[in-house]
Amino acid sequence: MFRPKLPTMPQPTGTVTPPAVVEPTTITPGTPAPPATAPAPTRPTVQLTPGTALALVGGGTAVVLVVGAVLVSMLLAVAITGASVAVCALVIRSLVNADAKRR
């Protein structure tokens, strides 16, 4: 009952062809092939001039400032939300306690 059933391989159908016989070939030494030369680069090389370096630095600085501002604003939003939830919890607790004291 707990033994797995292994599938049996089906018998081949149709005609079975014998494998083809591969005859070895002889290797004749010839002249050595010339070494392959490296192909010329198809893309032009990028050269950094002082203007492009300044543009890269300026762009990187702008990206860092924008990402920093977004992260600080998200942190500030989380802090304000947490503070407002804490104030709401204190107000609700005081209302519940005041209602319990009157009874």
N, C-alpha and C positions, 0 to 999 in steps of 0.2 A: 504494500500500500504506500509506503513512504519512499520506495525506490524510484528514482527518476526514469522516465522513459526516454531512451536515446533514439533519435530518428535514424532510420536506416538509409543508406545511400541508395538511390534508385539505380536500377540497372540501365546501362546505356542502350539507347534504341537506335536503330538504323545501322548502317555499315560503319565499321571502325577502320580508319586508314592507318597503316603502320607509319611510324615516324620517318621523316625523310633522312637519308643518310648524308651527312656533311663530310665532304672529302677535304682533308687538310691541303692548304696551298703552301707553296714554298715562298720564302721571303728572299728576294734578291737584293743585295746591298747596292745602293745607288749613290748618287751624289747627295750630300746633305742639303736640306732645304735652307735657304737663307733665313736668318732670324727676322721675325716680324717686327716692323717698325711701329712705334706708337702713332695712332692717328692724331692729326692736328686737332686741337680743341675747337669745337664749332661755336661755343658761346664766347662772347667777349669777356675779358677779365674785368672785374669791378675795381676801379681805383678810387680810393678815398682822398678827396681833396679837402682842404680846410673847411670849405663851405658845406660839403656833404656831412663831414664829421660833426659840425656845429648843428646841422639840421637833425642828425640822429640823436645827439645829446638833448636837444630841445624837445624832440618828440618823445624820447624816453622820460624826460622830466615831466612833461605834460601827462603822460599815461600814469606815472606814479602818483602825481598830485590828484588826478581824477579818481583813481582807484582808492587812494587814501581818504578822500572826501566822502566817497560812497560808503566805505567801511565805517568811518566815524559817524556818519549820519545813521547808519543801521544800528550801531551800538547805542547811540543816543535815543533812537526810537525804542529799543528794547528796554533801556533804563527808565524812560518816561512811562512806558506801559507797565513795567513792574511796580513803579512807585504809585501809579494810579490804582492798580489792583490792590496794593497794600492799603491805601487810604480807603478804598471801598470796603475792604474786609474789616478795617477798624470801625467804620461807620455802621456797618451791618451788625458787628458784634456789640457795639454800644447800644444800638436800638433793641437788640434781642435781650441784652442784660437789663435795660431800663424797663422793658415790657414785663420781664420776669419779676422784677422788684415790686411793681405796682400790684401784682396779684397777691 
